[in-house]
């Protein structure tokens, strides 16, 4: 009787081993599927990284262009401000000359009137 139970137990063990083998084959198939998915994702990431690198380079070029244009415009504005400053200095000098001449003329007129009033 112990032999029969042993055969039965061995049959159960063999069935369990067969079941485990089929489970392992199924898992290996899943692992291969996951590896394929990982490879596909890796390719997508590389493509996305290449696109990002291209956009980064394009943006850097555009930023440099804008920076150069702004630098040229700022320099032009600085030149205009310097020119306006020079013009304003000349205008101030003429205005002060006129004011001094007017004050001297007024002083002269007052001196003439007060000193030589019997003409």
N, CA, C and O of each residue as an XYZ file, in Angstrom:
476
protein
N       0.803     -1.166      0.000
C       0.000      0.000      0.000
C       0.860      1.250      0.000
O       0.470      2.282     -0.545
N       2.005      1.155      0.600
C       2.868      2.313      0.616
C       3.399      2.608     -0.773
O       3.683      3.764     -1.085
N       3.543      1.585     -1.622
C       3.994      1.837     -2.982
C       2.949      2.590     -3.777
O       3.297      3.457     -4.579
N       1.713      2.292     -3.584
C       0.643      2.966     -4.316
C       0.584      4.439     -3.901
O       0.475      5.336     -4.737
N       0.655      4.652     -2.638
C       0.639      6.040     -2.193
C       1.887      6.768     -2.675
O       1.829      7.960     -2.976
N       2.974      6.087     -2.747
C       4.200      6.709     -3.228
C       4.056      7.061     -4.701
O       4.468      8.141     -5.123
N       3.471      6.154     -5.489
C       3.250      6.457     -6.902
C       2.289      7.624     -7.044
O       2.467      8.487     -7.903
N       1.294      7.644     -6.215
C       0.329      8.737     -6.251
C       1.001     10.051     -5.877
O       0.777     11.088     -6.502
N       1.825      9.980     -4.846
C       2.545     11.186     -4.437
C       3.526     11.628     -5.510
O       3.672     12.818     -5.790
N       4.186     10.662     -6.099
C       5.115     10.997     -7.191
C       4.363     11.594     -8.371
O       4.856     12.518     -9.018
N       3.189     11.081     -8.653
C       2.368     11.618     -9.739
C       1.989     13.064     -9.454
O       2.010     13.916    -10.343
N       1.643     13.323     -8.196
C       1.293     14.695     -7.819
C       2.507     15.618     -7.946
O       2.401     16.754     -8.407
N       3.670     15.093     -7.523
C       4.896     15.889     -7.625
C       5.221     16.150     -9.088
O       5.606     17.262     -9.453
N       5.068     15.130     -9.928
C       5.339     15.296    -11.352
C       4.346     16.281    -11.972
O       4.721     17.108    -12.803
N       3.088     16.187    -11.568
C       2.092     17.143    -12.066
C       2.445     18.565    -11.624
O       2.337     19.512    -12.404
N       2.868     18.703    -10.362
C       3.260     20.016     -9.858
C       4.464     20.551    -10.612
O       4.520     21.737    -10.937
N       5.444     19.668    -10.897
C       6.635     20.077    -11.664
C       6.232     20.486    -13.071
O       6.727     21.485    -13.593
N       5.339     19.726    -13.688
C       4.872     20.061    -15.043
C       4.143     21.405    -15.027
O       4.305     22.230    -15.926
N       3.347     21.599    -13.994
C       2.635     22.871    -13.867
C       3.622     24.024    -13.697
O       3.455     25.091    -14.287
N       4.655     23.791    -12.878
C       5.678     24.815    -12.668
C       6.424     25.106    -13.953
O       6.744     26.259    -14.244
N       6.706     24.057    -14.730
C       7.403     24.252    -15.994
C       6.556     25.092    -16.954
O       7.075     25.977    -17.635
N       5.258     24.812    -17.004
C       4.404     25.606    -17.896
C       4.296     27.046    -17.396
O       4.251     27.994    -18.179
N       4.255     27.183    -16.064
C       4.249     28.547    -15.512
C       5.548     29.283    -15.853
O       5.523     30.466    -16.191
N       6.686     28.579    -15.763
C       7.978     29.186    -16.084
C       8.037     29.580    -17.552
O       8.558     30.643    -17.892
N       7.493     28.706    -18.447
C       7.478     29.039    -19.873
C       6.606     30.268    -20.110
O       6.938     31.137    -20.916
N       5.491     30.324    -19.397
C       4.608     31.485    -19.516
C       5.318     32.742    -19.024
O       5.221     33.798    -19.651
N       6.035     32.631    -17.898
C       6.777     33.777    -17.359
C       7.891     34.202    -18.301
O       8.149     35.393    -18.474
N       8.560     33.202    -18.920
C       9.619     33.541    -19.871
C       9.034     34.302    -21.060
O       9.642     35.244    -21.568
N       7.845     33.880    -21.496
C       7.174     34.606    -22.576
C       6.840     36.026    -22.146
O       7.000     36.972    -22.918
N       6.369     36.173    -20.899
C       6.070     37.511    -20.382
C       7.338     38.358    -20.285
O       7.337     39.544    -20.617
N       8.415     37.729    -19.826
C       9.692     38.454    -19.706
C      10.170     38.901    -21.083
O      10.639     40.028    -21.244
N      10.052     38.015    -22.082
C      10.461     38.398    -23.432
C       9.587     39.540    -23.947
O      10.072     40.456    -24.610
N       8.302     39.474    -23.636
C       7.394     40.551    -24.042
C       7.788     41.857    -23.361
O       7.798     42.915    -23.990
N       8.113     41.777    -22.065
C       8.539     42.972    -21.327
C       9.839     43.521    -21.881
O      10.014     44.736    -21.975
N      10.761     42.625    -22.251
C      12.027     43.082    -22.828
C      11.773     43.810    -24.149
O      12.404     44.826    -24.442
N      10.842     43.276    -24.940
C      10.482     43.955    -26.187
C       9.877     45.328    -25.916
O      10.178     46.300    -26.608
N       9.018     45.395    -24.896
C       8.428     46.683    -24.527
C       9.499     47.651    -24.052
O       9.477     48.832    -24.399
N      10.444     47.144    -23.250
C      11.533     47.990    -22.744
C      12.375     48.508    -23.904
O      12.754     49.679    -23.928
N      12.668     47.629    -24.868
C      13.450     48.059    -26.026
C      12.688     49.118    -26.835
O      13.275     50.094    -27.304
N      11.381     48.912    -26.989
C      10.573     49.892    -27.722
C      10.566     51.226    -26.985
O      10.689     52.282    -27.607
N      10.424     51.181    -25.670
C      10.449     52.416    -24.878
C      11.813     53.091    -24.952
O      11.902     54.318    -25.015
N      12.866     52.296    -24.943
C      14.216     52.845    -25.050
C      14.385     53.575    -26.378
O      14.967     54.659    -26.431
N      13.879     52.981    -27.436
C      13.960     53.621    -28.759
C      13.158     54.919    -28.759
O      13.614     55.932    -29.289
N      11.964     54.889    -28.166
C      11.149     56.104    -28.093
C      11.852     57.197    -27.296
O      11.812     58.370    -27.669
N      12.489     56.813    -26.210
C      13.214     57.789    -25.397
C      14.365     58.388    -26.193
O      14.590     59.597    -26.144
N      15.094     57.552    -26.925
C      16.206     58.061    -27.729
C      15.713     59.023    -28.814
O      16.339     60.052    -29.071
N      14.585     58.679    -29.447
C      14.017     59.558    -30.480
C      13.580     60.882    -29.850
O      13.837     61.956    -30.393
N      12.921     60.787    -28.707
C      12.487     62.008    -28.014
C      13.685     62.853    -27.604
O      13.650     64.077    -27.727
N      14.746     62.214    -27.117
C      15.952     62.945    -26.716
C      16.582     63.638    -27.921
O      17.058     64.768    -27.816
N      16.580     62.953    -29.066
C      17.128     63.567    -30.278
C      16.295     64.788    -30.679
O      16.844     65.813    -31.084
N      14.965     64.673    -30.565
C      14.103     65.810    -30.883
C      14.366     66.963    -29.922
O      14.452     68.120    -30.335
N      14.493     66.643    -28.653
C      14.761     67.677    -27.651
C      16.100     68.348    -27.923
O      16.213     69.571    -27.835
N      17.118     67.551    -28.254
C      18.429     68.126    -28.572
C      18.338     69.052    -29.779
O      18.951     70.120    -29.798
N      17.572     68.641    -30.784
C      17.393     69.473    -31.969
C      16.692     70.783    -31.625
O      17.086     71.854    -32.088
N      15.652     70.682    -30.810
C      14.932     71.897    -30.395
C      15.817     72.790    -29.546
O      15.780     74.014    -29.674
N      16.618     72.175    -28.674
C      17.522     72.952    -27.822
C      18.520     73.719    -28.673
O      18.791     74.894    -28.426
N      19.059     73.045    -29.671
C      20.034     73.705    -30.552
C      19.362     74.828    -31.344
O      19.938     75.900    -31.528
N      18.145     74.570    -31.809
C      17.414     75.576    -32.575
C      17.097     76.787    -31.696
O      17.250     77.931    -32.123
N      16.656     76.525    -30.470
C      16.357     77.622    -29.551
C      17.610     78.415    -29.201
O      17.564     79.641    -29.100
N      18.719     77.723    -29.017
C      19.972     78.418    -28.714
C      20.358     79.346    -29.866
O      20.793     80.475    -29.640
N      20.198     78.872    -31.083
C      20.506     79.690    -32.254
C      19.589     80.912    -32.313
O      20.041     82.026    -32.579
N      18.294     80.691    -32.061
C      17.353     81.807    -32.093
C      17.642     82.805    -30.978
O      17.544     84.014    -31.188
N      17.994     82.317    -29.809
C      18.311     83.209    -28.691
C      19.546     84.035    -29.011
O      19.590     85.228    -28.712
N      20.552     83.406    -29.618
C      21.745     84.154    -30.002
C      21.399     85.249    -31.009
O      21.908     86.366    -30.920
N      20.525     84.920    -31.972
C      20.108     85.910    -32.962
C      19.388     87.084    -32.327
O      19.657     88.241    -32.652
N      18.473     86.781    -31.420
C      17.730     87.843    -30.728
C      18.686     88.670    -29.875
O      18.573     89.894    -29.820
N      19.623     88.005    -29.214
C      20.595     88.719    -28.377
C      21.430     89.670    -29.219
O      21.688     90.801    -28.807
N      21.851     89.222    -30.391
C      22.645     90.090    -31.266
C      21.820     91.290    -31.734
O      22.319     92.415    -31.771
N      20.549     91.045    -32.092
C      19.696     92.144    -32.539
C      19.468     93.148    -31.413
O      19.532     94.359    -31.625
N      19.203     92.634    -30.220
C      19.003     93.527    -29.083
C      20.268     94.308    -28.760
O      20.202     95.491    -28.428
N      21.416     93.652    -28.857
C      22.680     94.349    -28.615
C      22.882     95.481    -29.602
O      23.338     96.562    -29.231
N      22.542     95.233    -30.872
C      22.685     96.278    -31.887
C      21.718     97.427    -31.611
O      22.083     98.594    -31.756
N      20.487     97.102    -31.212
C      19.513     98.147    -30.923
C      19.908     98.955    -29.691
O      19.736    100.174    -29.668
N      20.430     98.294    -28.678
C      20.873     98.998    -27.472
C      22.032     99.933    -27.802
O      22.087    101.061    -27.314
N      22.960     99.453    -28.638
C      24.087    100.305    -29.031
C      23.580    101.517    -29.805
O      24.057    102.632    -29.592
N      22.622    101.309    -30.698
C      22.062    102.427    -31.472
C      21.384    103.427    -30.534
O      21.514    104.637    -30.719
N      20.664    102.927    -29.533
C      20.011    103.826    -28.581
C      21.043    104.583    -27.746
O      20.861    105.767    -27.464
N      22.118    103.913    -27.349
C      23.179    104.592    -26.604
C      23.797    105.708    -27.450
O      24.070    106.797    -26.945
N      24.014    105.430    -28.736
C      24.563    106.455    -29.625
C      23.618    107.648    -29.736
O      24.052    108.800    -29.746
N      22.312    107.353    -29.821
C      21.335    108.445    -29.912
C      21.311    109.260    -28.623
O      21.223    110.487    -28.667
N      21.387    108.592    -27.490
C      21.398    109.301    -26.206
C      22.643    110.172    -26.100
O      22.564    111.310    -25.638
N      23.790    109.650    -26.525
C      25.023    110.446    -26.505
C      24.888    111.667    -27.412
O      25.324    112.763    -27.058
N      24.278    111.470    -28.588
C      24.071    112.587    -29.510
C      23.129    113.625    -28.897
O      23.383    114.826    -28.983
N      22.044    113.158    -28.281
C      21.111    114.089    -27.623
C      21.776    114.825    -26.468
O      21.507    116.005    -26.242
N      22.643    114.130    -25.739
C      23.361    114.778    -24.635
C      24.263    115.891    -25.167
O      24.335    116.970    -24.579
N      24.946    115.631    -26.275
C      25.815    116.644    -26.872
C      24.985    117.836    -27.363
O      25.379    118.988    -27.177
N      23.848    117.559    -27.984
C      22.976    118.641    -28.450
C      22.451    119.462    -27.269
O      22.400    120.690    -27.332
N      22.066    118.780    -26.206
C      21.532    119.475    -25.032
C      22.603    120.344    -24.389
O      22.308    121.438    -23.909
N      23.847    119.864    -24.377
C      24.944    120.665    -23.839
C      25.100    121.952    -24.650
O      25.285    123.028    -24.081
N      25.024    121.842    -25.975
C      25.115    123.029    -26.835
C      23.951    123.971    -26.600
O      24.136    125.186    -26.531
N      22.753    123.418    -26.476
C      21.569    124.244    -26.228
C      21.675    124.954    -24.884
O      21.343    126.134    -24.776
N      22.137    124.237    -23.856
C      22.316    124.854    -22.537
C      23.319    126.001    -22.605
O      23.106    127.049    -21.995
N      24.401    125.809    -23.336
C      25.424    126.857    -23.451
C      24.840    128.094    -24.127
O      25.092    129.214    -23.685
N      24.070    127.906    -25.187
C      23.454    129.054    -25.875
C      22.451    129.750    -24.975
O      22.374    130.978    -24.961
N      21.686    128.978    -24.225
C      20.702    129.577    -23.329
C      21.375    130.399    -22.245
O      20.948    131.519    -21.962
N      22.435    129.851    -21.628
C      23.145    130.609    -20.594
C      23.806    131.858    -21.179
O      23.846    132.906    -20.533
N      24.316    131.743    -22.388
C      24.894    132.928    -23.045
C      23.832    133.998    -23.232
O      24.080    135.176    -22.974
N      22.648    133.593    -23.679
C      21.561    134.546    -23.868
C      21.146    135.181    -22.545
O      20.928    136.391    -22.480
N      21.034    134.371    -21.486
C      20.631    134.896    -20.178
C      21.676    135.877    -19.657
O      21.316    136.938    -19.148
N      22.953    135.551    -19.772
C      24.024    136.441    -19.300
C      24.035    137.732    -20.108
O      24.196    138.819    -19.553
N      23.860    137.605    -21.448
C      23.830    138.806    -22.288
C      22.637    139.679    -21.918
O      22.739    140.906    -21.884
N      21.503    139.034    -21.642
C      20.317    139.788    -21.263
C      20.512    140.490    -19.923
O      20.110    141.643    -19.766
N      21.125    139.806    -18.953
C      21.387    140.407    -17.646
C      22.372    141.570    -17.792
O      22.165    142.631    -17.203
N      23.436    141.382    -18.568
C      24.408    142.456    -18.784
C      23.762    143.650    -19.487
O      24.043    144.800    -19.149
N      22.897    143.376    -20.464
C      22.209    144.462    -21.159
C      21.290    145.209    -20.189
O      21.204    146.436    -20.239
N      20.619    144.491    -19.326
C      19.737    145.111    -18.335
C      20.538    145.950    -17.351
O      20.136    147.061    -17.008
N      21.679    145.417    -16.894
C      22.547    146.171    -15.985
C      23.066    147.419    -16.685
O      23.102    148.500    -16.096
N      23.465    147.267    -17.936
C      23.946    148.416    -18.711
C      22.860    149.469    -18.883
O      23.124    150.663    -18.743
N      21.644    149.034    -19.184
C      20.533    149.962    -19.351
C      20.216    150.682    -18.042
O      19.972    151.889    -18.033
N      20.220    149.932    -16.937
C      19.982    150.554    -15.631
C      21.102    151.532    -15.275
O      20.839    152.597    -14.716
N      22.347    151.177    -15.594
C      23.475    152.080    -15.322
C      23.346    153.342    -16.164
O      23.595    154.434    -15.653
N      22.970    153.234    -17.422
C      22.813    154.386    -18.299
C      21.710    155.295    -17.768
O      21.881    156.510    -17.677
N      20.591    154.696    -17.423
C      19.454    155.489    -16.944
C      19.792    156.171    -15.632
O      19.453    157.337    -15.429
N      20.455    155.454    -14.745
C      20.731    156.046    -13.425
C      21.900    157.018    -13.473
O      21.883    158.004    -12.736
N      22.906    156.795    -14.295
C      24.074    157.660    -14.333
C      23.944    158.786    -15.370
O      24.394    159.906    -15.125
N      23.357    158.505    -16.479
C      23.288    159.495    -17.553
C      21.821    159.822    -17.851
O      21.380    159.640    -18.986
N      21.099    160.271    -16.920
C      19.673    160.515    -17.118
C      19.410    161.873    -17.784
O      18.269    162.120    -18.173
N      20.403    162.771    -17.939
C      20.192    164.095    -18.512
C      20.623    164.146    -19.974
O      21.436    165.004    -20.318
N      20.188    163.384    -20.747
C      20.607    163.397    -22.155
C      19.734    164.275    -22.977
O      19.945    164.400    -24.183
